[in-house]
Amino acid sequence: MQKAKKNLLIIGAGFLQSSLIEAGKERGFQVIAVDANETAYSANLADIFIHFQFTDLENLILLLKERELVPNLVATCGTDFSWVAARISEYFQIPGPVPIFTDHLTHKGRMRDFFGRYQIAQPGYKYSCSKEELIEWARENKTEFGFVVKPVLNMGARGVIKIPDYRHLAYAFEFAARMDKSGEVIIEDYIPAREYSTDSLVFQGQHFLTGFALRDIQVKDDHYFIERGHTMPSPDYLELQSLAHQFLQKICDALYTETGIHYHGALKGDLRLDNQQNWIAGEVAARLSGGFMSTHTFPSATGISLMHAYLELLEGSLPEEIKNIEYGCVAIERSIAGSPGVLQKFEWREVDALKKNKHSKLILKHQNYQPGDFISELQNNIGKLAHTVFTLPKETKPDDYPKSVDSWAEFEIDPWIKDRRIIERRARKVFSHKHCWVCKVCDGENCASGVPGMGGRGNFQSFRDNLQALEEYRIMPRFLQTESRQEKEPDISFPFLGKLFSAPVLSAPITGAITNMGGGISEWDYAIETSTAAVESGLLPTFGDGATNDKYMTGCFALQKAGSGIPFFKPRADLSELQKRIQLAEQCGALAWGMDIDGISFQTLRDKSAATTRKTVQDLQKLSQLSQLPFLIKGVLTIEDAERSIEAGASGIVISNHGGRVLEGAPGSARVLPEISEFIKARYPHISIFADGGIRSGSDIFKMLALGADAILIGRPIVIAAMGSGRIGVKSLLKLYIDELRQTMRVLGLARLQEISKDHIGKVKDNSTLHYSQS
């Protein structure tokens, strides 16, 4: 009778686990792979695939027992779930990672504590669930090169962001915390240095270096760490690998001193070498590396299957081939990052650089997207367009290594989403159903939430009236003219405060990524994605000031990064708080600052006990003297407030009922815009008039301009676009609206914005009769 195969349980069934699955089968195991993704890349490669959330340990163990799939060995690679493998190994009392080691080397904060106890060189650090504690630490521990903020549990640089100083924790804390359910975040000194990746196998405390690579890391936008690839072995490995071995052996020895148990298993290291040739521990984990290093570049450079060696080690034997490793060639991994948009085409090309040398070989071509897939803005190592692994002769000079492989593939990415329904469908997948259902028409008729949330105040009457007021107007075309003239493409450029913008369209100031949007996007991502989209479209972005006391910093720093914008601040009772905001806006290069005067007693501010007060003309005049910036007043619904705003020195006003989120029963903006505009243009023609509320198309923009606005702001539709598709969604939506505005002007024969007047619209009365708006 044939002997039953032993069971090898592998945590994860993605692409990077395929080599481990194959090695397990080749070694005679029945391979069981478990993954939460039902369509995981290697699901069909395993003998048995279990679709299950493997972090649910208790139920996973029950499932294995019920199905009589008790493992004889547990392993993982290229994941941060060695702790799962360790817990299962401990439960079934089988070989595998030991929980005490994975606990030390998975949680980045406890890893740093452990290194500190044994004088392992590392950056200064602090970890906590409290943003205030991290700000206090960073304020007291100033560093020349800034900080790195990251979740304590992560992989692939997700949630990792570089910041220049403690103030930027205003957004960086949330950016990192949302990538870890615990909400715990670590901040570390950033140390500029060469970075190396190592793989090791450790046999009963004895360290063997099984991979030494130089990492090619780009700090994108001064914030995000993107690894473009690695080179195995590093060009300087002969002089450095012995020192790296000693450094990692010291960590293994410290683990024994700490626990009384010899470490046995895999060890992955990210090490930095400073200018004084000192090793500094970046991260060390109880696993083999991802990023194609353990699975592809090391085997290609040495001829050794690290997966086989790893399994042999777990089975209790020291693999002979790892005792004296020699590199027969150079193996290089390089990625193609791509750009945001919809992939239209992807085809690999023949690589002339490799064909010319018979000793070069293309090992891997792997693409992560198929035509029709959406590619997001890259902020970490997850989500690149494609990867390659290739070898070069050992004697190849580093200067001759390919720096980029973008030309190795022919690909087309459409930076526009042409159908707004696609934008909406993508947003529905991201939005919490408690906050927004992304209705076909965002009109306040069937909202998922009020305030807080994406809805309106009370029964949403003011929200709905924004759209109803606009709907009461019709555009009145004139197809005949008194004299012939050459048709021109409409000029919709908008001058404001000495700058010329491509269209009279601004993004509205919005905050509350968690409170109002449900956490489907971070505060920083919302601010940077919407503002970048606006600026790249030639438009002017604006930024909000939330209930949380440091939310305004996120907007100001995003403004600084985008290069343009206007932050709007709440009418806080503490004038010193407003002073801080105005001065930071000026430092960050704001075009102006604004105040939404209707923010008094706003629900989210009350929830956070943020005191606000009505402002007097004198208050605003005092605030205006704090900087050289002009200012705008938002939330104007009456001629009296408009005149007082101008008396206080405002350069412009925004006619707005705050999206129906402040006062139940307030009129829609389009109802009061005509009379306020007529008053201002008659007496104060130099004052700019903005309006928002209920704008859902280019024809709505046209109506607002015809009613007297110089420019308009768009709110909820931009939130929906950003939630589903980031800056590409926002740019696409803005382009749709602006194209519709141009088309409306073409049909009406209007060449310039200044030609739009109330004569071009009529008001519906009694659902039947059209009246010109001036009547």
N, C-alpha and C positions, 0 to 999 in steps of 0.2 A: 504494500500500500504506500502511495506517495506521501511523503512527510508534509504536513501543513506548513505553509509559509508563515514566517513571523510578520507581525504587523508593524509598519513604520507610519506613524502619524506625523504629517507635515502641516504646520500652521501656515496657512496662506496658499493660494493656488493661482497667483498672478504670473506674469511673464518671468520675473526673477526667481520664482520657485521652480520653474520647469527643469532646470539643470539638476536640482536636488531630487526632484521626483524621478527623473530618468536614472540618476545614480542609484537611488534606492531600489528601483526595479532591477537594474543591472546587478545589484548585490543580492538579489533573490528575495527581497521583501515584497509583501503585499502592501502597496502604498495607498494610504488613506489620506486624502487632502481635504481640509476644511477651510471654507472661505465664506464670508458674508455676501459676496457677489455671486449671484446665481450663474452668471455668464463669465466667470473668471477665465482668464486666458488658458490656464492649464487644467481646467476642470475635467476635460476629456482625456488628459494624459494620465491621470491617476487611475489606479485600479478601481478605487471607490472614491467618489466625490460626495462630500456632505455640505449642503448649503445651510450654513448656520453661523450665527454671530459668535465667534469663538471666544470673545471676551466674557460671554455668559458661561463661566466655567462650570458652575454647579450643574446646569442643564446639559452642557456638552458632555460632561462625565457620565451623567445618567443616560444620555443618548448612546454613547459608546458602549456602555454596559448592556443596555437593552438590545442593541443590534449585535452583540457579541463581537465587538471590534476592539477589545481591550488591546492597547498598543504594547509592543515590546520595546519600542524606542520612539522618542519624540524629538523632532528637530524643526528648525526654521532657518531661513537666511533671507537677507534683504528686507526684513521687517523689523519693527520695534516691539515685537511681541514675544521675545525670548522669555519674558516673565510668564506668559501663558504656558509655553512649553515646560517651564520649570515647575509650575503648579501641578500640571498634569503628571509629569514625571514623579513628583513627590507623592501624589495621591496613589498612583499605581505601583510605586516603589520600583521604578525602572530607571535605566541610565538616561541621563539628560541634564540640562542645566539645573543648578541648585538655586532655589528661591532667594536665599540670602545674598547670592552674588548678583542675580538679576535685579534685586531690589536696590543694591548699591549702584548698579551701572545703567539702570533704565531711567530713573528719576534724576534729572540733571542737577537739582538742588542737593539731593542726598549724595550724588556722585561728587559734587564740589566739597561737601562737608567731609566726606571720606578722604579725598585728596589732601584737604587741609590738615587732617589729623596725622598724615604721614609725609608732610612736607613735599608733596608732589607739586611741582611748579605749575601755576595756573593763574588766570586773571582774577582780579578782585571781583566779588559777586555779592548778590543778595537775592533771596527769593521769598515770595510772599503772595498771599491772596489779596493783600491790601495795596492798592495803588499808592496810597499816602505813605506807607512805609518805604516803598521803593523810591518815591520822590525824595523823601527825607534822606535816604542813603545816598542817592545820586547827587543831591545838593551838597552833601558833606564830602563826597569823594569825587571831586572834579578830576577830569582826565583830559589830556591833550587831544585825544583822538575820538572821543565820544564813547558811546555804549552800544552794546548789542542786547536787544530785548527779545525773549523767546518763551514759549510755553515750556513747562518743565518736562512734558511728555510730547515728543513730536519726532518726525523723521522727514527728510527731504527738504529741510529749511522752511517747512510750512509754519507760518506765524512768526517768522524771524524777521526782525527789522532793525536796522542801524539808525541811531539817532545822535544828534550832536550834543545835547545836554538834557538836563532833568525836565525842562519844560515840555519836551516832546513826549514825555510819558502820558501827557493828556490824551493822546490818541494811541500811542504805542502799546500801552497796557492792554487796552481792549482788543487791539489788533492781534496781540499774542494770545490773550486769555480765551478768545472764542475758538481757538484751535485745540483746546484741552478742556474736557468736561469738568475737571477739578477747578478751573479758573485760576490755577496757580501759575505765576510768571516769575522768570528769573532775569535779572539784569546783570550784565558782565561788562567789565572794561573791554573796549575794543583794542586789540593789539595788532597793528600792521605787521605782517610777517608772511614768509612763504608757508604754504600749507601743504601738508602731506597726508595721504590716507594709507593706513596700514591694515592688513589682515594678519591674524595670528591664530595658530592652534596651540593650545596649552595642555600639556600632558602631565597631570598630577603636579601642577605648579611650575613645570619646566616650560619656558616660553620658546616658541619657534616662529620666526617671522615668515609669513607665507604671502607676502605681497607688500611692495613699497612703491607708492606712486606719487607723483607730483600733481597736485590739483590745479586746474585752471579756473579760477573763480573771478567773476565780474561782480562788482558792487553796483547794481543797476539803480539809476536815479538817486545815488547816494543812500539808498535804503535797503535794497533787496539783494540777497546773496544768490547768484545764479552760477552754478557750476557748469562750465561749457564742456568739460571733459577732464580726462586725466591721462597721464603717461606712465606706463609700467614697463620697466622700472624707471624711476626718476633719473635724469641725466647725472645726478650727483650721488647715486645710491651707494657706490663703492666706498665713499668717504663717510656716509651718513648712516647706513643701515646698521652698523655695529652699535652706534650711539643710540639709535632708535630702539634696538633690541634691549639694550641695557635699561633704557627708560621704561619700557613696557614690562621688563622683568621685575623692575622695582615695584610696579603696580601689582603684579602677581604676588610678589612677596608680601606686600602690604595687605592684600586680601587674606593671605594665610595668617598673618599676625592678627588681623581684625577678627577672624572667624575660627581659627584653628583648623580650617579645612583647606586642602590644596585646591586651587582653582583648576577645573578640568573642563575644557570646551573651547569655544571660539571667542576671539577678542578682536573687536574692530576699533581702530583708533583714528581720530582726526587730530593731528599734531601740528604745532606751529614752531618754526625755527626763527628766533628773533635775530636782530642784527649782531648780537654778541654770540651767536651760534649756540644759544640755550634752547632746549626743548621746553615747550609749554603745552600742557594738556588742553586741547580743545574739548573733545569729547571722547570717551571710551565706553564701548557698549559690549554686552555679553552676547555677541552675535557675529556673523560674517556680514561683510559690507553689501550694500546694494549698488546701484549705479554701474552695473556690468563689470565690476572689478573682480569679485570672487568667482563670478560665473563665466566671464569671458576673457578679460585681459590677462589675468594671471595664468589660466590654463594655456592661452595662446602664446604667452611669452616664455613659459617654462615647460610645456608639455605635461604638466601635472594637473589631474582633476582634483581641485580642492574639495569638491562635493564628496567624492569617494573618500578622500583623506579624512574629511570631517566625520563622515559616518563611521569610518574605521576607528577613529579616536573615540567616538561616543560608545562604540561597542567594546572599548577597553584596550585596544592595541595602539601602539605608537607607530604611525605610518613611516616606513623607512624613507620614502621619497622626500619627506619634508626636512630631513636632517641636514642635507647639503643641497640647497637649491641653487641652480644656475639658470640664468636668463639667456636663452638662445637667440632672442630677437627683442625688439621693442614693440609692445602692444599699446595701442592708443585708442581711447574712446573719445569721440567728438559728437556733439549734438547739433541739431538744427533747431534753433529756438522758434522760428516762425514769427508771426505777428498777429494781433487780434483781428478777428473776422471769421468769415465762413470759408472753409477750404473748398475750392472749386476743382483742383486738380493736383495730383501728386504722382510723379513717376521718377524712379531712380535712373540715373544716367550711368554710362560706363565711365570709369575713373581712369583717365589717361595717366595721372600721376602714379598709380599703382601698376598699370599695364607696362610701363616702361622698365620696371624692375621685377625680374622674375622671382626675386626673393621676397617681394611684398605680396601681401594677401589680404583680401577683404573677408573678414570673419563674420560680420553681422551687419545687416541692414534692417532696421526695425522702425516702423512708423506707428505713431500713437493715434492718428486720426485718419478718417476716411472722408472722401468728398461728401460735402453736405454737413459735416460736423462743425460746431462752433468752437473757435479757439479763443480763450480768454487772455487778458493781459498777464504776462508772466511775472510772478512775484516770488517764485521758489523753484525747486528742481522738479516739481511735478507738472506735467502738462506741456512739455516741449513737443515740437512737431515730430521729430525723428531722431534716431541715434545710429551711429556707426561704430564698429570696432574693426581695426585693421592692424596689420603688422608691417614693420619696416626692418631692414637689416640692422643688426646690432651696432654696426659702425656708422650708421646715419647720424649726421651732426644735428644737434637740436635745432639749429637755425633752419634746417631743411624739413623739419616736421610740418605737416599742414596745420595752419593756424585756424582755418575754417573749412567746413565741408558743405557749406550752403550750396556751392555750385555742383555738388554731387547728385543733386536732385532737381528736377524741374517741378515747381509748384506754383500755384496761383491761389491767393487768398483775397476774397472780396471784402473790403473794409466796410461795406454797407449792408444793412439788412433792409431789403426793399419793401417788405410787407410788415406793417406794424402788428399784424396778428401773430407773427412769429415772435416779436418782442414780448407781446402779452403772454403767449404760451410759455415762454421761458421764465417770465416773472412768476407765473402761477406755481411753478415747480420750486421756487425759492421762498416766496412769501409764506409766512405763517398764516394759516387759515383764521387765526384769531385776530389778525391785523388787517388783512386785505385779501379779497377774493379775485381781484383784477377783473372786474366786470367788463363786459363788452363795451359799455359806455360808462365812464367814470362820472356819474352824475348825482351821487348821494342818495339814490333811490333804494339801494339794497346793500349797504356797507356792512363789512364784517365787524367794524369797531367804530368807536366814537373818538373821544379825546381822553386819555392817550389812545393812539392808534392812527389810522389813516382817514378816519371819517370826520364828522363835524360835531358841533355843539348841539345838545338837546336832540330834537327830532330831525336835525340836518336841514332845516328850512333855509338857513342862510347859505349853506353849501349848495343846495339845489337851485336857489335863486340866482346864483352866479351863472349857471347854464341857462336857466329859463329866461333871464334878462337878455342874454345874447341871442337866444333862439327867437325872441320876439322881433328881431330885425332880419330883413332880407336884403340881399345885395341887388341893386338896381342897375343893370347894364345899359349902356348906350352904344349901339352898334353903328350909328350914323354920326357924322361930324360935319361941321360947317365948312371946313377947309381940309384939303389933303395934306398929310404929313407922313414922313417916313417912319415906319414902325421900328422901335428900338427895344432892346432888351431892358426891362425895367431896372432902374438904379434904386436899390433898396438900402444903400449904405446909410448908416446912422451916426452922425457926429455927436459926441458928448464929452465935455470937459477936456477939449483939446485932442481927443482921440477919435479915430474913425473906425467904426465897427461895420461888419459885413451886412448886418441886418438889425432891425429894431427889436431884437429878441434877447432876453436875459434869462438865466436860470434863477428860480426863486430861492430865497434863503431858507434852507430846511435842515434841521438836525433831528436827532432822536432815532438813530439806527436801531437801537434796541427797544426803546420805549414805544416808538411809533411804528417802526418797520419790522419788529420782531426778531432782529438779530440776523437776518439773512445776508446782511452786508455790514461791514464795520463802519464806524463813524469816519475813519480816515479814508477808507475806500470810497465811501459815498462822496466825500468832499473832493478827493483827488480825481475820481473818475468823471464826475459831472463837470468840474472846473476845467479839466484837461480837454474834455469833449467840447466845451464852449469855446475855449481859447483856440483850439485847433480848427474850429469852425469860424473863427474870426469874430466871435461874440463875447459879451461881457458876463462873467459869472458873478453870482453873489453867494454869500455864506451866512449861516445862521449862528445864533447864540443860544444854546439850550439851557435847560434848567440846571444841569450840573455846572458847577462854578468854573470849570476849566474847559468847557466845550468850545468856547470861543477861540482857544488856542489852536484847536484842530483846524478850524476854518482859516485862521490867519496863516498858519504854516502851510496849508494847502494852497492858499492864495500866493504865498511866496514861491512855492514850487511851480505853480501854474504860470506865474508871471503877471497876473492881472486879476482884478476883482474888487468887489465892495462887500465888506462884512456889515451885517446889520445886528445891532445889539438891543437887548431888552431894556426897558426903562427901569433899571434897578434903582432901588432906594439909596444905596450906598454910592455916592458920586465917585469915591475913590476906585470902586470896581469899574465904573465906566471909564475913568481916566486910564486905568491899566489897559483896557480894551482898545481905546482910541490910540494910545501911544504904540501898542504892539502892531496895530493895523498900519500905522505910518512906517514903523520899522520894517514891516514885511512888504512894503511897496504897494499898498492899497491905492486905488484911484480916488476913493472917497470912503467915508464911513456912513452908516445909516442907523436909524433907530426905528423899530416898529413900535410906535406909541400905543398901539392897541394891545400890547403884550401885558398890560396891567391885569393882575389877577388871572393870568392864564393858568389853565388847570395843571399842566405839568410843572409850572413854576411853583404853584401852591403845594403840589405833592412833594416837592423837594425843599419846601420852606424858604424859597428864594424871594425875598421881599422886593416889591416893585411899587412905584408911585407915579401918579400923574406928573408930567413935567410942565413947567411954566416956560414962557418965552425966555425969561431970564435964565432959567436952568440951561436951556439949549444954547443960549448965547455964551454962557460960561464954558460949556463943554466945547463949543466951537473954537474957543481960544486955546485949547490944549494942544492943538496941532495946526499944521498948515493945510490940512486936508479939507476940501469941501464936504458937506454932509447932506444926506437926504432924509426925509421923514416918510415912513411907511405906515399905512393904516388910516389914511385920510378918507373920510366919507362925507364931509360937509365943507361948504365954502368957508365956514368960520375956522375950522382946523387948517384948511389950506392957507388962509391968509395969515394965521398965527405962525405957521411953519415958515412962511416967506419972511415974515417980520423977524423971526429968530435967526434968519440968515441962510436957510436951506437953499441949495442949488436946484433941488428937484423934490417932487412929492410922488409917492406911490399910492394911487387910489386902490384900496384893498380892504376886504372884510376878513382877511387872514384865512381865506379858504373856508369861511363859515365855521371857524374853529374857536372863535372868541365869544360872540354874542348871538344868541338865538334871536331871530327876527330882524337882524341887520339886513339892509338891502344888498342885492347883488351889485358888484362894482359897475357894471354897464348901466345900471339905473341912474347912478349919480354922476358918472363920468361926464356926460354932456354939459351939465350946468357948471360943474367945477372947472372944466376945461375952458368953457366960454368966458367965465369970470377971470381966470388966470391969463388967458391969452389977450384979453382986452386990457388988463392992467399991468401984468408982469410977463411980457412976451419972452423975456430971457430965461424964465423958469422952465425946466424940463418936466413933462408930465408922463409918468409911468402908470400902468394899470395891470392888475392880475385878476384871476378869478374866472374859472370855467372855460379857459381856452383849450380847445381840443382839436384844432385844425388851423390851417393857414387862412381859411375864410374867417375863422373867429378872430385871428390876428387882424385881418383887414377890417372887420367890424369895429374892433377896439380903436384902431387908428382913425377910422372914419368918425367915431364918436368923440375924438379929440385927444387920444393918447399919442405921445411921441414914440413910445416904445412900450413893450409888454413884458411881463414875467410869466414863466411857465413853471408850475409846481408839481402836482401829483403825476402827470404823464412822464416827467423826467425821473421821478422816483421809480416808477414802474420800469422804465427803460434801463435805469442803472441796476436795479435789482436783478433783472434777468440777463442782461448782456453788457454791463459795464459801460465803458466809454464808447464802445462801438454802438451799443443800443442807443445811447444818448445822442451821439452824432447822427445816427440814422434817423432818429425821431425828429431832431432839429432840421435835418435836411428835408424830410418829408413836409414839415410845416412850412419851411421857407420856400420850397418849390411850389407848394400850394398857394402861398401868398403871391409869388411871382406870376403864377398862372392866372390868378384872379385879376391881377393888374393888367396882364396881357389882354385878357378878354374885355376888360373895360377900357383898353387903350390908354392906360396910364403909364407914363415914363418915369415918374419920380414919386417918392413918398409924399412930397409936398403937394402933389396934385390930388391926393385922397382927401375927400371931404364928406361931410354928412349928407351932401346931395347924392352920394353913391349908395345910400342905404335907405330903406323904408321900414316903418314899424307896422307890424301886424296888430290890428285891433279887432276884437270880436271874432277872432279866428277866420276872418274872411276878407277884411279890407286892408289894403296897404296904404299907409300914410307916410309921406316923407318925414324923416326924423325931426326936421326943424318945425314941423307943425305940431 
